[in-house]
Amino acid sequence: MPAEFDIVIRNGQVVDGSGAPAFAADVAVKDGRIAAVGKVAGRGTQEIDARGKLVTPGFIDIHTHYDGQAIWDTQLAPSSWHGVTTVVMGNCGVGFAPVRPADRDALIELMEGVEDIPGPCLHEGLRWNWESFADYMDALEAQPRDTDVCAQLPHGPLRVYVMGQRALRLEDATPDDIAQMRELTAEAMRAGAFGFTTSRTVSHKTAKGDPTPMLRAQEEELTGIAMGLADAGHGQIEFVSDWDQPSAAAEFGMLRRLVERSGRSCVFSLNQRHGERSHVWRELLDLSDQAAAEGLRMRPVTAPRPIGSLFGLTGTQNPFAATPTYRSIAHLPLAERVARMREPEVRQRILGEDPYKDSTFPLFERMGFAQMYEHMFLLGTPPDYEPPRESSIASIARREGRTGAEVAYDMLLDDDGSGFLYATFTGFNEFVCEPTREMLNHPNAMIGLGDGGAHVGFITDACFPTYLLTHWGRDRASGRQPVEELVRRYTSDPAFTMGLDDRGHVRVGMKADLNVIDFGRLALGKPYVVADLPAGGKRLLQKASGYCATVLSGVITYVDGQHTGAVPGKLVRGPQKASAA
């Protein structure tokens, strides 16, 4: 007798994405959809024993930067290793369409500077068989992959396409420019874009250190673009800002006017900054609450842990990377480099040299090492992203009567040079995660900012789904949340916000994007570096254990963390309606 279903997942604890309590059930899949939830008598062509395991919807990551990788790669790792089945890219105003041939290098420099994706990798990996945003969507549609992708229209390429060099000089858009941007925005939405994204932070710069072309775009320009969303009848605004021009309230007020005039929703990045402006996150949370109470959809997107950089001898940055002596040995294999760094005379020379003079790392421009060492820690194995203050490099240095540089130097040589230092720059100002916990608990806040595909040399935050479940759902001594609520935050919540009504729940008729998770065994691995980007570029990756199976569109893509070779992922063109049960 032929099998009735394509897949049957049996005896699992279903966490259905709604936030409701888990329940015991089988889940049957047929033709890419969930066909039954409950006691399933019929057989599946493939059967998965989920006894003692969680069965969840596939995770949806609304803040990634796979705009280039989605062109050249069939695996959107590391996100797909962490249960993510749908990614939303084109965030922060950077991307690769629309583009004229003469402006391709400018867009690469913008992506390289803002998102730390090496220029040579982009030059080799991008095919550039597009000009309009619709052409880019067609190029995405032609590439199979292991996740679904949703694309957004980035402000930087749009502005350069319309204004050319005037955009790069940060000139104001003319009325004609604004009218053209509005028209192109509507065209992009009709081609299937999910929204428009922009950035107004000075920390985003091109590879040459220049400001981004959209940094000081006037309200009239942003209003025109928002009205392009209104013309198309769908699409949201994604917004990044320093919230200081001239104040958080004024900047939020401008964003609110865009939402009011266009009738479209928005999401904006929200973190606790370190330093004197560490309180601004609460002001913005209150402003978004007020907007929500008045019927406006303005949602902050926050991270489930402090965001920070990883410094190591195998990565692209370390505190001594710009010193002349380190640069003279940087080309050596790791073991030889560690041996040389352990030589007393080499150690003395490196510690005595200026670490800033020739540095190209933008974080070093904003803070000195004395400040960074206060918030820099040995990451350790397993990784500890909420370390006690007394374990900071500065604290150890004070206790031992050494300099922070000496402590950092010796830590880099631990584990034969394969370890990492973790320097937090948001979410850990008081060395506690209370602001993060408060934002996680807030009903209007969303979880995101994993930046999958970006910051390949010093950040590995695409593993946020795994961290959220393990740290806040199981391991933390206090402030834990029910796993059902944490799953909701990465499934139905982003699905609702993005208009992906066909996914995010384990429910009959929904798209069969699913995870089978051994929750007790779920864990993050140690970050490591591989050279698998185009042109031999290196990137940081981080795996997880405990994902027994991932299913995308009714096809098993991962088993025990290993790719099956299946690439059923599609380009998602615009909002999706739920199928009838």
C-alpha positions in Angstrom: 0.0 0.0 0.0 1.5 3.4 -1.0 2.3 5.9 1.8 -0.5 8.4 2.4 1.9 11.3 3.4 5.3 12.5 2.3 6.5 12.8 5.9 5.1 11.9 9.3 6.8 13.2 12.4 5.6 11.0 15.2 5.2 11.3 19.0 6.6 14.8 19.3 5.8 17.7 21.7 4.3 20.2 19.3 5.2 23.8 20.1 2.9 25.3 17.4 4.2 28.8 17.2 1.1 30.5 18.8 2.6 30.6 22.3 0.0 28.0 23.6 1.3 25.1 25.8 3.0 22.3 24.0 1.0 19.2 23.2 1.7 15.6 22.2 0.9 15.0 18.5 2.0 13.6 15.2 2.5 16.0 12.3 1.9 14.8 8.7 3.1 16.6 5.6 1.8 16.3 2.1 2.7 18.3 -1.0 4.7 20.9 0.9 1.9 21.6 3.4 0.9 20.4 6.8 -1.8 17.8 6.2 -2.6 16.6 9.7 -1.8 17.4 13.4 -2.9 14.9 16.0 -2.9 11.1 15.9 -1.9 10.1 12.4 -2.7 6.6 11.3 -1.4 6.8 7.8 2.2 6.1 6.9 4.7 8.6 5.5 7.2 7.9 2.8 9.7 9.3 5.4 9.0 8.9 9.1 10.7 10.9 11.9 10.6 9.6 15.5 10.3 12.8 17.6 9.6 11.1 20.9 11.0 13.4 23.6 11.6 16.1 21.1 10.0 19.5 20.3 8.3 20.0 16.9 8.2 23.7 16.0 7.6 25.8 12.9 10.7 26.8 11.0 12.3 30.0 12.3 11.9 33.3 10.4 14.8 35.7 10.7 13.8 39.2 9.6 17.2 40.9 9.8 19.9 39.3 7.5 22.3 40.4 4.8 22.4 37.4 2.5 22.0 39.7 -0.5 25.2 38.5 -2.1 25.4 35.0 -0.7 21.9 34.2 -1.9 23.3 34.8 -5.4 26.3 32.5 -5.2 25.5 29.9 -2.5 22.9 27.2 -2.2 23.3 27.1 1.6 22.5 30.2 3.6 24.6 29.1 6.5 25.0 29.7 9.3 21.3 30.7 9.6 20.0 27.4 8.1 22.1 25.5 10.7 20.0 27.1 13.4 16.5 26.1 12.3 15.9 29.2 10.1 13.8 28.4 7.1 12.9 31.9 5.9 15.3 34.9 5.8 14.5 38.5 5.1 17.5 40.4 3.6 18.2 43.9 2.2 18.3 45.5 5.7 20.2 48.7 6.8 19.8 50.3 3.4 22.5 48.3 1.7 22.2 45.8 -1.2 22.8 45.4 -4.9 19.8 46.6 -6.8 18.8 48.7 -8.6 22.2 49.4 -10.1 23.8 50.8 -13.2 27.0 49.1 -14.4 29.0 52.2 -13.6 27.9 52.1 -9.9 28.6 48.4 -9.1 31.9 49.2 -7.4 30.2 51.8 -5.2 27.6 49.3 -4.0 30.3 46.8 -3.2 32.2 49.4 -1.2 29.1 50.3 0.6 28.3 46.6 1.5 31.9 45.9 2.4 32.1 48.9 4.8 28.7 48.6 6.4 28.4 44.8 6.7 32.1 43.6 6.6 31.7 41.4 3.6 35.1 41.4 1.8 35.1 43.3 -1.5 37.0 40.6 -3.4 34.4 38.0 -2.4 31.6 40.2 -3.7 33.5 41.1 -7.0 33.9 37.4 -7.7 30.6 36.1 -6.4 28.1 38.6 -7.9 27.0 37.9 -11.4 25.5 41.3 -12.0 22.9 39.9 -14.4 20.5 42.6 -13.3 19.9 46.3 -13.3 16.4 46.9 -11.9 15.2 45.5 -8.6 12.8 43.3 -10.6 15.8 41.9 -12.5 17.6 41.2 -9.2 14.5 39.3 -8.0 14.6 37.2 -11.1 18.2 36.4 -10.4 17.4 35.4 -6.9 14.5 33.2 -8.1 16.8 31.3 -10.4 19.1 30.1 -7.6 18.0 27.1 -5.4 18.9 27.2 -1.8 18.2 25.7 1.6 16.0 28.5 2.9 13.3 30.7 1.5 14.4 34.3 0.9 12.5 37.6 1.1 14.1 40.7 -0.3 13.7 44.4 0.6 14.6 47.5 -1.4 17.6 49.2 0.1 17.9 53.0 0.2 21.6 53.2 -0.7 21.4 51.5 -4.2 18.0 53.3 -4.9 19.5 56.7 -4.1 22.7 56.1 -6.1 20.6 54.8 -9.1 18.6 57.9 -9.2 21.1 60.6 -8.2 24.5 59.1 -9.1 27.5 61.0 -7.6 25.2 63.5 -6.0 24.0 60.7 -3.7 27.5 59.8 -2.7 28.1 63.5 -2.0 25.1 63.4 0.4 23.3 66.1 -1.6 19.6 66.6 -1.0 17.2 64.9 -3.4 15.3 67.2 -5.8 11.6 66.9 -6.3 12.3 65.1 -9.6 14.6 62.7 -7.7 12.0 62.0 -5.1 9.3 61.4 -7.7 11.6 58.8 -9.4 12.4 57.1 -6.2 8.7 56.9 -5.4 8.0 55.3 -8.7 10.9 52.8 -8.4 9.9 51.9 -4.9 6.4 51.0 -6.1 7.8 49.0 -8.9 10.0 47.0 -6.5 7.1 46.3 -4.3 5.0 45.1 -7.2 8.0 42.8 -8.2 7.7 41.2 -4.8 9.9 43.3 -2.4 8.8 43.2 1.2 9.6 46.8 2.1 12.2 49.6 2.0 15.2 49.9 4.3 17.4 52.8 5.3 20.2 53.6 7.8 21.0 56.9 9.5 23.9 55.9 11.7 27.4 57.3 11.4 28.8 53.9 12.4 27.8 52.7 8.9 30.5 53.7 6.4 31.8 52.6 3.0 35.0 50.6 2.7 36.8 53.9 2.1 35.4 55.4 5.3 32.9 57.7 3.6 29.4 58.2 5.0 26.6 56.1 3.5 24.7 57.9 0.7 21.5 57.8 2.7 22.9 59.1 6.0 21.3 62.6 5.9 18.4 62.0 3.5 15.7 64.6 4.2 12.3 63.9 5.4 10.8 64.9 2.1 12.8 62.1 0.4 11.9 59.5 2.9 8.2 60.5 2.7 8.3 60.2 -1.1 9.7 56.7 -0.8 7.2 55.7 1.9 4.4 56.9 -0.5 5.8 54.5 -3.1 5.0 51.7 -0.6 1.5 53.2 -0.3 1.1 53.3 -4.0 1.9 49.5 -4.2 -0.3 48.7 -1.3 2.2 46.7 0.7 5.7 46.9 2.2 7.1 48.1 5.5 9.9 50.5 6.4 13.0 49.1 8.1 15.0 51.9 9.9 18.4 52.1 11.6 19.4 55.3 13.4 21.7 56.8 16.0 18.6 58.6 17.4 20.6 61.8 18.0 19.7 64.2 15.2 18.8 66.2 17.0 17.3 63.9 19.6 15.6 60.5 19.9 12.2 62.0 20.2 12.7 64.2 17.1 14.0 61.3 15.0 11.2 59.0 16.1 8.7 61.8 15.4 10.0 61.9 11.8 9.7 58.1 11.5 6.2 58.3 12.9 5.1 60.9 10.3 6.3 58.5 7.6 4.1 55.8 9.0 1.1 58.1 9.4 1.3 59.6 5.9 1.9 56.3 4.1 -0.2 54.0 6.2 2.6 51.5 6.2 4.2 49.8 9.2 7.8 50.0 10.3 10.4 48.2 12.3 13.5 49.8 13.8 16.6 48.5 15.5 16.7 48.9 19.2 19.7 48.2 21.5 21.1 49.6 24.7 24.1 51.6 23.6 27.1 51.7 25.9 28.2 55.0 27.4 26.3 58.2 28.1 23.4 57.4 25.9 22.7 54.0 27.5 19.2 55.1 28.5 17.9 56.0 25.0 16.5 52.5 24.4 13.9 53.0 27.1 12.7 56.3 25.6 12.3 54.7 22.2 10.4 51.8 23.7 8.0 54.2 25.4 7.6 56.1 22.1 6.8 52.9 20.2 4.3 52.0 22.9 2.5 55.3 22.5 2.4 54.9 18.8 1.0 51.4 19.1 -1.7 52.6 21.5 -2.7 55.1 18.8 -3.0 52.4 16.2 0.4 52.8 14.5 2.5 49.7 13.7 6.0 50.7 14.8 7.9 47.8 16.3 11.4 47.8 17.8 13.6 44.8 16.8 16.1 43.8 19.5 18.7 41.1 20.1 18.5 38.3 22.7 22.0 38.9 24.0 24.7 41.6 24.0 26.0 42.4 20.6 29.8 42.3 20.3 32.8 41.6 18.2 35.0 38.5 18.3 38.7 39.1 18.3 41.1 36.2 17.6 44.2 35.2 15.7 42.1 33.2 13.3 39.6 36.0 12.6 40.1 39.3 10.7 40.7 41.5 13.8 42.5 41.3 17.1 43.8 44.1 19.4 47.3 43.9 17.9 46.4 43.4 14.2 47.6 46.8 13.2 50.9 46.8 15.0 54.0 46.6 12.7 55.4 43.5 14.3 52.2 41.5 14.3 51.6 42.5 10.6 55.1 41.1 9.8 54.0 37.7 11.1 50.3 37.7 10.2 50.8 35.7 7.1 52.3 32.7 9.0 50.2 29.6 9.7 48.5 29.8 13.1 50.9 27.4 14.9 54.0 29.3 13.7 52.4 32.7 14.5 51.5 31.5 18.1 55.1 30.3 18.5 56.5 33.6 17.4 54.1 35.5 19.6 55.3 33.5 22.6 58.8 34.6 22.1 59.6 37.2 24.8 61.2 39.7 22.5 58.2 39.5 20.0 55.8 39.9 22.8 57.6 43.0 24.1 57.7 44.6 20.7 54.0 44.1 19.9 52.9 45.3 23.3 55.0 48.4 22.9 53.7 49.4 19.5 50.7 51.7 18.6 47.6 49.5 18.0 45.6 52.4 16.4 47.8 54.1 13.9 47.3 51.7 11.0 44.0 50.2 12.1 41.2 50.0 9.6 38.6 48.6 12.1 35.9 51.2 12.6 35.1 50.2 16.2 38.6 51.4 17.2 37.8 54.8 15.9 34.9 55.2 18.4 36.6 53.9 21.6 40.1 53.2 22.8 41.2 49.9 24.1 41.1 51.1 27.7 37.3 51.4 27.3 37.1 48.2 25.2 38.9 46.1 27.8 36.3 47.0 30.4 33.8 45.1 28.2 36.1 42.5 26.7 36.1 38.9 27.9 37.5 35.5 27.0 34.6 33.9 25.1 35.5 30.4 26.3 34.1 26.9 25.5 31.2 26.6 25.6 30.7 30.3 24.7 29.6 32.6 27.5 27.8 35.6 26.2 26.7 36.9 29.7 30.0 36.8 31.6 30.5 38.3 35.1 32.1 41.7 35.3 35.0 40.4 37.3 36.1 38.2 34.3 36.6 41.2 32.0 40.1 41.8 30.8 40.2 45.2 32.6 39.1 43.6 35.9 41.7 40.8 35.6 44.4 43.4 34.8 43.6 45.4 37.9 43.6 42.4 40.1 46.9 41.1 38.7 48.7 44.5 38.4 49.1 44.1 34.6 47.9 46.1 31.7 44.8 45.2 29.7 46.9 44.7 26.6 49.1 42.1 28.5 46.0 40.2 29.6 44.5 40.3 26.1 47.7 39.2 24.5 48.1 36.1 26.7 44.4 35.2 26.3 44.8 35.2 22.5 47.5 32.6 22.9 45.3 30.2 24.9 44.0 27.1 23.3 46.9 27.3 20.8 45.5 30.6 19.4 42.2 29.2 18.3 40.1 31.1 20.9 38.3 34.4 20.8 37.9 37.5 22.9 34.3 38.8 23.1 34.0 42.6 23.3 30.4 43.8 23.9 29.3 47.2 22.5 25.5 47.1 23.0 23.3 45.5 25.7 25.8 45.2 28.5 26.6 48.7 29.7 26.1 47.8 33.4 27.5 44.2 32.9 24.0 42.7 33.3 21.4 41.8 30.7 18.5 43.4 32.4 17.7 45.8 29.5 17.8 42.8 27.2 15.5 40.8 29.5 13.1 43.8 29.6 13.0 44.1 25.8 12.6 40.4 25.4 9.5 40.5 27.7 8.0 43.5 25.9 5.0 42.7 23.9 5.7 45.2 21.1 9.4 44.2 20.7 10.5 41.7 18.1 13.6 39.4 18.1 16.2 39.8 15.3 19.4 41.6 14.4 21.3 38.4 13.8 22.9 39.9 10.7 23.3 36.5 9.0 25.6 36.8 6.0 27.3 39.9 7.3 30.2 40.9 9.6 31.9 37.7 8.5 35.2 38.4 10.2 34.1 39.3 13.7 30.4 38.6 14.5 28.5 35.3 14.6 25.0 36.4 15.7 23.1 34.4 13.1 22.8 31.7 15.9 20.4 33.9 17.8 17.5 31.4 17.6 19.6 28.7 19.3 20.8 31.1 21.9 17.3 32.4 22.6 16.0 28.9 23.3 18.9 27.6 25.3 19.9 30.7 27.4 16.5 32.3 28.0 14.4 29.1 27.9 16.6 26.6 29.7 20.0 27.6 31.1 19.8 31.1 32.7 19.5 31.1 36.5 16.7 33.7 36.5 14.4 35.5 34.0 13.7 32.4 31.9 10.7 32.3 29.6 8.5 29.4 28.5 9.9 27.8 25.4 6.5 28.1 23.8 6.7 31.9 24.0 10.3 32.0 22.7 9.3 29.8 19.7 6.5 32.2 19.0 8.9 35.1 18.9 10.9 33.5 16.0 7.9 32.0 14.1 4.4 33.5 14.1 5.4 36.9 15.4 7.8 37.7 12.5 5.4 35.9 10.1 2.6 38.2 11.1 4.7 41.3 10.9 6.1 40.5 7.4 2.8 39.4 6.0 3.9 35.7 5.8 0.5 34.3 6.8 1.3 30.9 5.1 3.9 30.0 7.7 4.9 30.4 11.4 2.4 27.9 12.8 2.2 24.1 13.1 -1.4 24.0 11.7 -3.2 22.1 9.0 -2.9 23.9 5.7 0.3 25.9 6.6 3.5 25.6 4.7 5.5 22.6 6.0 8.5 24.5 7.4 9.4 22.6 10.6 12.1 21.8 13.1 12.5 18.7 15.3 14.6 19.8 18.3 16.2 17.8 21.1 15.8 20.6 23.6 17.9 19.0 26.3 20.8 18.6 23.9 20.4 21.9 22.1 23.7 23.8 22.3 26.0 26.3 20.5 29.3 25.2 19.3 32.6 27.1 19.4 33.0 29.8 16.6 35.6 28.9 14.0 36.9 30.3 10.7 36.7 28.8 7.2 37.9 30.1 3.9 34.9 29.1 1.7 33.7 32.5 0.3 34.4 33.4 -3.3 38.0 34.5 -4.0 39.0 32.4 -1.0 37.5 34.8 1.5 37.3 33.8 5.2 34.3 33.9 7.5 33.3 33.0 11.0 30.8 30.3 11.5 29.1 28.7 14.5 27.2 25.4 14.5 24.7 23.9 16.9 23.8 20.5 18.2 20.3 19.4 19.0 18.5 20.1 15.6 17.4 16.6 14.8 15.7 17.6 11.5 14.7 20.7 9.6 12.0 20.6 7.0 11.4 23.2 4.3 8.4 23.2 2.1 7.8 19.5 3.0 11.4 18.4 2.2 13.9 17.4 4.8 16.9 19.7 4.4 19.0 18.9 7.6 19.3 15.8 9.7 21.3 16.1 12.9 22.9 19.2 11.6 24.0 17.7 8.3 22.7 19.0 5.0 20.8 16.4 3.1 21.6 18.1 -0.2 18.0 19.2 -0.7 17.6 22.8 -1.8 13.8 23.5 -2.0 14.1 27.1 -0.9 12.4 29.7 -3.1 12.2 33.5 -3.5 9.1 34.7 -1.7 7.5 37.5 -3.7 5.5 39.8 -1.4 3.0 38.9 1.3 1.6 35.4 1.4 -1.9 34.4 2.2 -2.7 31.4 4.5 -4.0 28.3 2.8 -7.4 27.0 3.8 -7.2 24.1 6.2 
